[in-house]
Amino acid sequence: MQGKGRSAGALAASAWLAARGLLVPPRTPWEVSIVLDVVTEDPTMRGADPTETRFHIAISSTEWGFYFCHNRRASWIRTTDSPFIHQRDDFALLFKVPPLRDLGRLVRSLEETYGVRFRRSHAAVRTTIANAEPIIREWVCDDI
């Protein structure tokens, strides 16, 4: 049961936040953006060109989602009440969306399928949650 009108995506994001031990006051909006890249230099938060190979993760107080691009194709999936395609899904990932807590499984599957390796230790992490970046980075390195 969702309770208080919160979407499934918002509940999953809240559970993800709590699992990291991160606290945000109730009804306070928050955001986390993570960019994984395959290049040797650190990625930036700029938008991804579909000719690049990147995996973006967005988690917020209202939803979560991801954007994967590789070889001129892209899939952008967001989860509010349920996962949905935002603009395009060239990789047919809509029906492969795992629970947020298991997102690493999807990332590893994409790496294996497309012969790429995301450099987790060089992930770009941006968040509105004070002092959370090291904790989020640990999740990226250990679970994604």
Protein Blocks (a to p, Z undefined) as FASTA:
>chain_A
ZZjoiafklmmmmmmmmmnopacdehiacdddddddfbfbdcdfbdcdfkbccddddddf
kbccddddeehiacddddfkbccdehiafkopmlmcccfklmmmmmmmmmmmnopacdfk
lcccddfbehklmmmmmmmmmmZZ
